[in-house]
Amino acid sequence: MPDADHHSLNLPDLLYLLDEAKERPEEALPTITELLAQAQAEGNRVAEQLLLTLLGAANLHGLQPALARKQLDEALRMAGSDPEQRARALTRKLELFVVHGETDTLEDDYRQLEQNVGSLSSIVERVVAFNILGNVDYFQDDFTKALSWFEKTKADSKESNYPTGIGRACVNIGVLDFTNGKYATAMTAFKEALTLLGPQVAVQNMIALTFKLLGQIDRARPTFQQMVETLSPESLSANDLMTLTNYVDALYRAGEHEEAIAVIERFGVTDTPVERSRAPLHDTLGYSHAALGRPDEARRFFMSSIEIYDRLAEGDEVVWPLLGLAELELERDPEVALAHASRSLSLLDRPDTHRPYLSRTLNVLSKVHAARGDYREAYGFAERHRALQAELDREAERQRLEVALAELEFDRAQAVADIQRTALGQARGEVAALHAQLEARVQQRTQELQAANEELSAFAWSLSHYLRTPMQLVMGHADLLVTLPEAERAAHAEGIMQSIGRMSEMLDGLLRYAERHLKPLESRPVPLAELVQGAWTELAPGADVQLVTHALPVVMGDAAALGLVFRNLLANATQHSRRREGARVVVRASLEGGMHVIEVQDNGVGFDPEAAQRLFRVFSQLPAGQSFEGLGLGLADVWRVVIAHGGHVRTEGRPGEGASFFVSLPAAPGQVLGAPASA
């Protein structure tokens, strides 16, 4: 919860306290009190009125109904004619009736809230108000009108995308179904509420209560017990009292009478101010003391319970202590017992009566008349009880099966929904991964096309550049042939032939390069020792240059393409070193990062390091004075083939200090190093 000293007094910032005031009133009260003092000091009457309302809400759930009523009356007075402020205070005043059975101004408060509820701008507050109105109708047995409020809560919450409101509507609709004996639909509603709200004491209570009324105490009791173990006697809310009430009743039904009494005494709730809880707690105390042979204690609690129910003036609940008292008086005074049992029967003499109560009333009346000696009357009531109870037993078994099927169907639907959500998530993940792969492929392809385009531009430019020079020579020699004497024409004709030969050589190289670019690569083990030696033999550089090879590995790749790589590297090395005395080319290998790196080193003229990247471009050669014959295609081939093998090419060199070319290639499985050799 935010610190009151630093909390805004604006309405949206205060509404978060609504749930806190209900679920944890002991924790909410200090914060609300501090904020109320702050609002009063600042003269903020709107915030003061809201905080008085929240203070009343916290106290009514904190089991202080008298104080809550006083604070809510003051909040209503401060609201004046403002419809939203009045609706807010009226909602909590009606909640006093729902929780504590307060009835002083019930009809007028209900009518005013019904008129003003539409003025609540917050969906959170509207949901609370709708549910309170529905609960008032529920406790007055107007189930049709109650259902209309709960359905309105659900519709408004869906329209506002407010899952909490939908969940609360589901709880209340489930309570209506539960009260009407529709336990299967009630169970579905409660479970749907749990999926929307998460663990909720009130909802778990209703689920366990359903099991209890179906006679499945073994399923109900653990839930009640688990919730009771988390409660503290020092800070009990209205919801906590409901949990306690259901738990001790389950203990009594399980025959654990002493434990039921001990739990009530341990939590000190025998005289709780919440009469809706005190009456059923006294019922349980009365029946437990009666079962333990303590009639005076039992009689006291039954009479107290009857007084509370008569004061609340609602429902058939008073039948339960009346029948307990009737059974208690059977031996002592059958006439008093008959009076209590007869009153029970008169309360149940209507079409919508609670039939389990009627069955038990008929059973008690049979015993009472037998005790009075009215055996014909006793027999009549006994037969009616037997027939009704047999029908109720069949109905209970049918409902147990329906509830079990409803649970299975809900779990199946949830499992299907989970599978669909998982599948959708996986599908989205797969689509995202595929999209990323496609994006990467598009990016890679774009880069390849860009590189190809750049290479094509360089190709066209270089073709024009390299062909222009021999063509100019041809044209120059041809012009001279026309004007020169016949004796001098032979020399120029020789120049023309040399230029044409150069052009032919260039075109052949370009065609070979294009063919190599289109040819697919194979992948198989290639022993580099044999490949390098074969390339050197093919080059036949003569005795002017010596080849020194160290142990070379077996790599995976295309033998023909790799032969081209090392033939070009060796040719490049001999071209740049053959004019030097003691010219030597060294080939060695090492292992780096799982790749074999083969170095081809020469002691030739070297090159400027800044020109290193240009060496691998098509038609790119070293600056004047550092180059030899050739088209500039060899190292471009080296680059393309090595990259296609998943490797990399780099070079090192300095002018006058030789050069080294490094080629990284993938290793072959189970490779064998070739023997070092010299040539």
C-alpha positions in Angstrom: 0.0 0.0 0.0 1.4 3.5 -0.8 2.6 5.7 1.9 -0.2 8.1 2.9 2.3 11.0 3.3 3.2 10.8 -0.4 -0.2 9.7 -1.8 -2.3 12.0 -4.0 -5.8 12.9 -2.8 -7.2 12.7 -6.3 -10.1 10.3 -6.8 -8.4 7.8 -9.1 -5.5 7.5 -6.7 -7.8 6.8 -3.8 -10.0 4.1 -5.4 -7.3 1.5 -5.0 -8.3 1.4 -1.3 -11.7 -0.1 -2.1 -10.5 -3.7 -2.2 -8.0 -3.0 0.6 -10.8 -1.8 2.9 -12.8 -4.9 2.3 -10.1 -7.6 2.2 -7.6 -6.2 4.7 -9.5 -3.6 6.8 -6.9 -3.7 9.6 -4.2 -2.7 7.2 -6.3 -0.2 5.3 -7.6 1.8 8.4 -4.3 3.6 9.3 -3.7 4.7 5.7 -7.3 5.9 5.3 -7.2 7.7 8.6 -3.9 9.5 7.8 -5.2 10.5 4.3 -8.5 11.8 5.9 -6.5 14.0 8.2 -4.5 15.3 5.3 -7.7 16.1 3.3 -9.2 17.9 6.3 -6.0 20.0 6.7 -6.0 20.9 3.1 -9.8 21.7 3.0 -10.3 19.1 0.2 -13.9 18.2 0.9 -14.3 15.9 -2.1 -11.4 13.8 -0.9 -12.7 14.0 2.7 -16.1 12.7 1.7 -14.6 9.8 -0.2 -12.2 8.9 2.6 -15.1 9.0 5.1 -16.9 6.5 2.9 -13.8 4.3 2.7 -13.3 4.5 6.4 -16.9 3.3 6.9 -16.3 0.5 4.5 -13.1 -0.6 6.4 -15.0 -0.5 9.7 -18.0 -2.5 8.5 -15.7 -5.2 7.2 -13.6 -4.9 10.3 -16.6 -5.9 12.4 -17.4 -2.4 13.7 -20.9 -1.8 12.3 -22.0 0.9 14.7 -18.9 3.1 14.0 -19.2 2.3 10.2 -22.9 3.5 10.2 -21.9 6.8 11.9 -19.1 7.5 9.4 -21.2 6.6 6.4 -24.1 8.8 7.6 -21.6 11.7 7.8 -20.2 10.9 4.4 -23.8 11.0 3.0 -24.4 14.3 4.7 -21.2 15.8 3.2 -22.2 14.5 -0.3 -25.1 16.9 -0.4 -26.8 16.8 -3.8 -23.8 15.5 -5.7 -25.1 12.2 -7.3 -21.7 10.5 -7.6 -20.7 11.2 -4.0 -24.1 10.1 -2.8 -24.0 6.9 -4.8 -20.6 6.1 -3.3 -21.8 6.6 0.3 -25.1 4.8 -0.3 -23.3 1.7 -1.7 -21.5 1.3 1.6 -24.6 2.0 3.6 -26.4 -0.8 1.8 -23.3 -3.0 2.4 -24.0 -2.7 6.1 -27.3 -4.5 5.4 -25.6 -7.2 3.3 -22.9 -7.9 5.9 -24.5 -7.0 9.2 -28.3 -7.0 8.5 -28.8 -3.3 9.2 -32.3 -2.3 8.1 -33.0 1.2 9.5 -33.1 3.1 6.2 -32.9 0.1 3.8 -35.7 0.9 1.4 -34.9 4.6 1.0 -31.1 3.9 0.6 -31.9 1.2 -2.0 -34.2 3.5 -4.0 -31.7 6.4 -4.0 -28.8 4.2 -5.0 -30.9 2.7 -7.8 -31.5 6.3 -9.1 -27.9 7.5 -8.7 -25.8 4.4 -9.6 -25.4 5.6 -13.2 -23.5 8.7 -12.0 -20.5 6.6 -10.9 -17.9 7.2 -13.6 -15.5 4.4 -12.5 -16.3 0.9 -13.7 -14.7 -0.3 -10.4 -17.3 1.6 -8.3 -20.2 0.7 -10.6 -19.4 -3.0 -10.3 -19.4 -2.7 -6.5 -22.7 -0.8 -6.5 -24.4 -3.2 -8.9 -23.3 -6.2 -6.8 -24.5 -4.5 -3.6 -27.9 -3.8 -5.1 -28.1 -7.4 -6.2 -27.1 -8.7 -2.8 -29.8 -6.6 -1.1 -32.4 -8.2 -3.4 -30.9 -11.6 -2.8 -31.3 -11.3 1.0 -34.9 -10.2 0.5 -35.5 -13.3 -1.6 -36.0 -11.4 -4.9 -33.8 -13.6 -6.9 -35.1 -12.4 -10.3 -34.1 -8.8 -9.6 -30.8 -9.9 -8.0 -29.9 -11.8 -11.2 -30.7 -8.7 -13.3 -28.1 -6.7 -11.3 -25.5 -9.4 -11.6 -26.0 -9.8 -15.3 -25.7 -6.0 -15.7 -22.4 -6.2 -13.7 -21.1 -8.8 -16.1 -22.2 -6.9 -19.2 -20.7 -3.6 -18.1 -17.5 -5.3 -17.1 -17.1 -7.0 -20.4 -17.8 -3.8 -22.3 -15.1 -2.0 -20.2 -12.7 -5.0 -20.4 -12.7 -5.3 -16.6 -12.0 -9.0 -15.8 -12.3 -8.5 -12.0 -15.9 -7.3 -12.5 -16.7 -10.3 -14.7 -15.3 -12.6 -12.0 -17.3 -11.0 -9.2 -20.5 -11.2 -11.3 -19.7 -14.9 -11.8 -19.4 -15.4 -8.0 -22.8 -13.8 -7.3 -24.6 -15.6 -10.2 -23.1 -18.8 -8.8 -24.5 -18.0 -5.3 -27.9 -17.6 -6.8 -27.7 -21.0 -8.6 -26.3 -22.5 -5.3 -29.3 -21.1 -3.4 -31.7 -22.5 -6.0 -30.1 -25.9 -5.7 -28.4 -25.7 -9.1 -25.1 -26.9 -7.8 -23.5 -27.9 -11.1 -24.0 -24.5 -12.8 -23.0 -22.9 -9.5 -19.7 -24.9 -9.5 -19.0 -23.8 -13.1 -19.6 -20.2 -12.2 -17.3 -20.4 -9.1 -14.5 -22.0 -11.1 -14.8 -19.4 -13.8 -14.5 -16.8 -11.1 -11.3 -18.3 -9.8 -9.8 -18.2 -13.3 -10.5 -14.5 -13.5 -9.8 -13.4 -9.9 -7.2 -15.9 -8.7 -7.5 -17.5 -5.2 -10.4 -15.8 -3.4 -11.5 -16.8 0.1 -15.2 -16.1 -0.7 -15.2 -18.2 -3.8 -13.3 -21.1 -2.2 -15.8 -20.9 0.6 -18.7 -21.4 -1.8 -17.0 -24.3 -3.6 -16.4 -26.0 -0.3 -19.9 -25.2 0.9 -21.3 -26.8 -2.2 -19.5 -30.0 -1.3 -20.7 -29.8 2.3 -24.4 -29.5 1.3 -23.9 -32.4 -1.1 -22.8 -34.5 1.9 -19.2 -34.6 0.7 -17.7 -33.4 4.0 -14.4 -35.0 3.2 -14.0 -32.7 0.2 -15.2 -29.6 2.0 -13.4 -29.8 5.3 -9.8 -29.6 4.0 -10.5 -26.4 2.1 -12.1 -24.7 5.2 -9.3 -25.9 7.4 -6.6 -24.7 5.1 -8.2 -21.2 5.0 -8.8 -21.1 8.8 -5.1 -21.9 9.5 -4.2 -18.6 7.8 -6.5 -16.5 10.0 -5.6 -14.4 13.0 -8.1 -13.9 15.9 -6.9 -10.3 16.3 -7.9 -9.3 12.7 -11.0 -11.0 11.4 -13.0 -9.7 8.5 -16.6 -10.6 7.5 -15.2 -13.0 4.9 -13.1 -14.6 7.6 -16.1 -15.1 9.8 -17.9 -16.9 6.9 -14.9 -19.2 6.6 -15.0 -20.0 10.3 -18.7 -20.5 10.3 -18.5 -23.1 7.5 -15.5 -24.8 9.0 -17.0 -25.4 12.5 -20.3 -26.6 10.8 -18.3 -29.1 8.8 -16.6 -30.3 12.1 -20.0 -30.7 13.7 -21.3 -32.7 10.7 -18.2 -34.9 10.9 -19.0 -35.7 14.6 -16.1 -33.6 16.0 -18.2 -31.6 18.4 -15.5 -30.7 20.9 -13.2 -29.4 18.1 -16.1 -27.3 16.7 -16.6 -25.6 20.1 -12.8 -25.2 20.6 -12.3 -23.4 17.3 -15.2 -21.0 18.0 -13.7 -20.2 21.5 -10.2 -20.0 20.2 -11.1 -17.2 17.7 -13.3 -15.5 20.3 -16.3 -15.1 17.9 -19.1 -16.4 20.2 -20.4 -12.8 20.5 -19.2 -11.4 17.2 -21.1 -8.2 16.2 -21.8 -9.6 12.8 -25.2 -11.1 13.4 -25.3 -13.0 10.1 -22.3 -14.9 11.3 -23.2 -15.0 15.0 -26.6 -16.8 14.4 -25.1 -19.8 12.5 -22.2 -20.0 14.9 -24.7 -20.3 17.8 -26.5 -23.0 15.8 -23.3 -25.0 15.7 -22.6 -24.4 19.4 -26.2 -25.5 20.3 -26.0 -28.7 18.3 -22.5 -29.6 19.5 -23.4 -29.1 23.2 -26.6 -31.1 22.6 -24.6 -34.0 21.1 -22.2 -33.8 24.1 -25.1 -34.0 26.6 -25.1 -30.4 27.7 -28.8 -29.4 27.3 -28.6 -26.1 29.2 -25.7 -24.8 27.1 -27.4 -26.0 23.9 -30.7 -24.4 24.9 -29.0 -21.0 25.5 -27.4 -21.0 22.1 -30.5 -22.1 20.3 -32.6 -19.4 21.9 -29.9 -16.8 21.0 -29.8 -17.9 17.4 -33.7 -17.8 17.1 -33.7 -14.2 18.4 -31.1 -13.1 15.9 -32.9 -14.7 13.0 -36.2 -13.1 14.1 -34.5 -9.8 14.2 -32.9 -10.2 10.7 -36.4 -11.3 9.5 -35.2 -13.1 6.4 -35.0 -16.6 4.9 -35.7 -20.1 6.4 -32.5 -20.1 8.5 -34.5 -19.8 11.8 -35.9 -23.3 11.1 -32.6 -24.9 12.0 -32.3 -23.6 15.7 -36.1 -24.2 16.1 -35.7 -27.8 15.2 -32.7 -28.2 17.5 -34.6 -26.7 20.3 -37.6 -28.9 19.6 -35.4 -32.1 19.8 -33.9 -30.8 23.0 -37.3 -30.4 24.6 -38.7 -33.8 23.6 -38.2 -35.5 26.9 -38.6 -32.5 29.1 -41.7 -30.9 27.6 -43.2 -32.4 24.4 -45.7 -29.6 24.2 -42.9 -27.0 23.9 -41.2 -29.2 21.4 -44.4 -29.3 19.4 -44.7 -25.6 19.4 -41.2 -25.1 18.0 -41.6 -27.8 15.4 -45.0 -26.5 14.3 -43.6 -23.1 13.9 -41.0 -24.5 11.6 -43.6 -26.2 9.5 -45.6 -23.0 9.2 -42.6 -21.1 7.9 -42.0 -23.8 5.2 -45.6 -24.0 4.0 -45.1 -22.5 0.6 -44.2 -23.9 -2.9 -40.5 -22.6 -2.9 -39.7 -24.0 0.5 -36.3 -25.3 1.3 -37.0 -29.0 1.1 -34.1 -30.3 3.2 -35.4 -28.1 6.0 -38.9 -29.5 5.4 -37.7 -33.1 5.5 -36.0 -32.5 8.9 -39.1 -30.7 10.2 -41.3 -33.7 9.3 -38.9 -36.0 11.0 -38.9 -33.9 14.2 -42.7 -33.6 14.2 -42.9 -37.4 13.9 -40.8 -37.8 17.0 -42.7 -35.1 18.9 -46.1 -36.7 18.2 -44.7 -40.1 19.2 -43.5 -38.6 22.5 -47.0 -37.1 23.0 -48.6 -40.5 22.2 -50.2 -39.3 19.0 -49.0 -42.3 17.0 -51.3 -41.8 14.0 -50.0 -38.3 13.6 -46.5 -39.6 14.2 -46.9 -42.2 11.5 -48.2 -39.7 9.0 -45.3 -37.3 9.5 -42.9 -40.2 9.4 -44.2 -41.4 6.0 -44.1 -37.9 4.6 -40.5 -37.6 5.9 -39.5 -41.0 4.5 -40.9 -40.2 1.0 -39.4 -36.7 0.8 -36.0 -37.9 2.2 -35.8 -40.7 -0.4 -36.5 -38.1 -3.1 -33.9 -35.8 -1.6 -31.3 -38.6 -1.4 -31.9 -39.4 -5.1 -31.7 -35.7 -6.0 -28.5 -35.3 -4.0 -26.8 -38.3 -5.8 -27.9 -36.9 -9.1 -26.5 -33.5 -8.2 -23.2 -35.0 -7.0 -22.9 -36.6 -10.4 -23.8 -33.4 -12.2 -21.2 -31.4 -10.2 -18.5 -34.0 -10.9 -19.4 -33.8 -14.6 -19.4 -30.0 -14.5 -16.0 -30.0 -12.9 -14.7 -32.4 -15.5 -16.2 -30.3 -18.3 -14.8 -27.1 -16.9 -11.3 -28.7 -16.5 -11.5 -30.1 -20.1 -12.5 -26.6 -21.4 -9.6 -25.0 -19.5 -7.2 -27.7 -20.8 -8.4 -27.1 -24.4 -8.0 -23.3 -23.9 -4.5 -23.8 -22.4 -3.5 -26.0 -25.3 -4.9 -23.5 -27.8 -3.1 -20.6 -26.0 0.1 -22.7 -26.0 -0.3 -23.7 -29.6 -1.0 -20.1 -30.5 2.0 -18.9 -28.6 4.2 -21.6 -30.3 2.7 -20.6 -33.7 3.5 -17.0 -33.0 7.0 -18.0 -31.9 7.5 -20.0 -35.0 6.1 -17.2 -37.2 8.4 -14.8 -35.5 11.4 -17.1 -35.9 10.5 -17.7 -39.6 10.1 -14.0 -40.1 13.5 -13.5 -38.5 15.0 -16.2 -40.8 13.4 -14.6 -43.8 14.6 -11.2 -42.8 18.1 -12.6 -42.4 17.9 -14.3 -45.7 16.6 -11.2 -47.4 19.4 -9.2 -45.8 22.0 -11.7 -46.8 20.6 -11.9 -50.3 20.5 -8.1 -50.5 24.1 -8.0 -49.5 25.0 -10.6 -52.0 23.1 -8.7 -54.7 24.8 -5.5 -53.7 28.2 -7.2 -53.8 27.3 -8.7 -57.2 26.2 -5.3 -58.4 29.4 -3.7 -57.2 31.4 -6.5 -58.8 29.4 -6.1 -62.1 30.0 -2.4 -62.1 33.7 -3.0 -61.5 33.6 -5.7 -64.1 32.1 -3.4 -66.7 34.4 -0.5 -65.8 37.5 -2.8 -65.8 36.5 -4.4 -69.0 36.2 -1.0 -70.6 39.4 0.2 -69.0 41.6 -2.9 -69.9 40.2 -3.3 -73.4 40.6 0.4 -74.2 44.4 0.4 -74.0 45.0 -2.5 -76.4 42.3 -1.1 -78.7 44.0 2.3 -78.7 47.2 0.6 -79.6 45.6 -1.3 -82.4 44.0 1.8 -83.8 47.3 3.8 -83.5 49.3 1.1 -85.3 46.6 0.8 -88.0 46.7 4.6 -88.6 50.5 4.4 -88.9 50.3 1.5 -91.4 48.5 3.8 -93.8 51.2 6.5 -93.8 54.5 4.5 -93.2 56.7 3.0 -95.9 56.3 -0.7 -96.4 59.7 -1.5 -94.8 58.4 -0.1 -91.4 54.9 -1.6 -91.5 56.1 -5.0 -90.2 57.0 -3.6 -86.8 53.6 -2.0 -86.4 51.8 -5.1 -87.6 53.7 -7.0 -84.8 52.3 -4.4 -82.3 48.8 -4.9 -83.6 49.1 -8.7 -83.2 50.4 -8.4 -79.6 47.6 -6.1 -78.6 45.0 -8.4 -80.2 46.6 -11.3 -78.3 46.4 -9.4 -75.1 42.7 -8.7 -75.7 42.1 -12.4 -76.5 43.9 -13.5 -73.3 41.8 -11.0 -71.3 38.5 -12.3 -72.7 39.4 -15.9 -72.1 40.2 -15.1 -68.4 36.9 -13.3 -68.1 35.0 -16.3 -69.5 36.8 -18.7 -67.2 36.0 -16.5 -64.2 32.3 -16.3 -65.1 32.2 -20.1 -65.5 33.8 -20.7 -62.1 31.3 -18.4 -60.5 28.3 -20.4 -61.8 29.6 -23.9 -61.1 28.3 -25.5 -57.8 30.7 -26.7 -55.2 31.1 -30.2 -53.9 32.1 -31.2 -50.4 34.4 -34.1 -49.7 37.7 -34.7 -47.9 40.6 -33.0 -49.8 44.2 -33.8 -48.8 46.0 -30.4 -49.1 49.5 -31.8 -49.2 48.7 -33.6 -52.5 46.7 -30.6 -53.9 49.5 -28.1 -53.2 52.2 -30.3 -54.7 50.0 -30.9 -57.8 49.4 -27.1 -58.2 53.2 -26.4 -57.9 54.0 -29.0 -60.5 51.4 -27.6 -62.9 52.9 -24.1 -62.5 56.5 -25.3 -63.1 58.1 -22.1 -61.9 61.6 -23.5 -62.5 64.6 -23.5 -60.2 64.5 -19.8 -59.5 61.8 -20.3 -56.8 61.9 -23.0 -54.0 58.7 -24.4 -52.4 58.8 -25.5 -48.8 55.7 -27.3 -47.3 55.0 -28.3 -43.7 52.5 -30.9 -42.6 49.2 -30.0 -44.2 45.7 -31.2 -43.1 42.8 -32.8 -44.9 39.9 -30.3 -45.3 36.3 -30.6 -46.5 35.6 -28.9 -49.8 35.6 -29.0 -53.6 38.9 -30.3 -54.8 38.8 -28.5 -58.2 37.8 -25.2 -56.6 40.5 -25.5 -53.9 43.0 -26.4 -56.6 42.2 -23.1 -58.2 42.7 -21.3 -54.8 46.2 -22.7 -54.2 47.3 -22.5 -57.8 46.4 -18.8 -57.8 48.1 -18.3 -54.4 51.2 -20.1 -55.5 51.2 -18.3 -58.8 50.9 -14.9 -57.0 53.7 -15.8 -54.6 56.1 -16.8 -57.5 55.3 -13.8 -59.5 56.1 -11.4 -56.7 59.3 -13.2 -55.6 61.0 -14.8 -58.7 63.1 -11.7 -59.4 64.7 -11.9 -55.9 67.7 -13.9 -55.1 66.9 -17.0 -52.9 63.2 -16.7 -53.8 61.2 -19.1 -51.6 57.5 -19.9 -51.1 56.5 -21.6 -47.7 53.2 -23.3 -47.1 52.2 -24.2 -43.5 49.0 -24.9 -41.5 47.7 -24.3 -38.0 44.4 -24.8 -36.1 42.4 -21.7 -34.9 38.9 -21.8 -33.5 38.0 -25.2 -35.0 39.2 -24.2 -38.5 42.5 -25.0 -40.3 44.4 -21.9 -41.4 46.8 -22.4 -44.3 49.5 -19.8 -44.8 51.2 -19.2 -48.2 54.2 -17.0 -47.6 56.7 -15.5 -50.0 59.8 -13.3 -49.7 58.9 -11.1 -52.6 58.3 -7.4 -53.1 55.4 -7.2 -50.6 52.7 -4.5 -50.7 51.4 -1.5 -48.8 49.1 -2.8 -46.0 46.5 -0.1 -46.9 46.0 -1.7 -50.3 45.3 -5.2 -48.7 41.5 -5.1 -49.2 41.9 -4.1 -52.9 43.8 -7.3 -53.7 40.7 -9.5 -53.7 38.6 -7.4 -55.9 38.0 -8.3 -59.6 40.5 -6.4 -61.9 42.2 -4.9 -58.9 46.0 -4.9 -58.9 48.8 -3.4 -56.8 50.0 0.1 -57.6 52.5 0.6 -60.3 55.9 -0.8 -59.5 54.4 -3.5 -57.2 52.4 -5.6 -59.8 53.1 -8.2 -62.5 51.3 -9.5 -65.5 47.7 -10.7 -65.0 44.1 -9.7 -65.1 43.5 -9.3 -61.4 41.2 -12.3 -61.4 43.2 -14.8 -59.5 42.9 -13.4 -56.0 39.2 -12.5 -56.6 38.7 -16.3 -57.3 40.5 -17.1 -54.1 38.2 -14.9 -52.1 35.0 -16.2 -53.7 35.9 -19.9 -53.4 37.1 -19.7 -49.8 34.0 -17.7 -48.7 31.8 -20.3 -50.4 33.5 -23.0 -48.3 32.5 -21.2 -45.1 36.1 -19.9 -44.6 37.9 -16.6 -44.6 40.9 -15.0 -46.4 43.3 -12.4 -45.0 46.7 -11.1 -46.0 49.7 -9.5 -44.4 52.7 -7.7 -46.0 54.9 -4.7 -46.2 56.8 -3.2 -49.1 60.1 -5.1 -49.7 59.4 -7.6 -46.9 57.3 -10.3 -48.7 53.6 -11.2 -48.2 51.6 -13.9 -46.5 48.1 -15.1 -47.5 46.0 -16.9 -44.8 43.1 -19.2 -45.9 40.8 -20.8 -43.2 38.9 -24.0 -44.2 36.7 -26.5 -42.4 38.5 -29.7 -41.2 37.5 -33.2 -42.5 36.4 -35.8 -39.9 39.2 -38.2 -39.0 41.7 -36.1 -41.0 45.3 -37.2 -41.5 48.1 -34.7 -41.9 50.2 -35.0 -45.1 53.9 -35.3 -44.8 56.0 -32.1 -45.2 57.8 -31.8 -48.5 60.2 -29.5 -50.3 60.5 -28.7 -54.0 
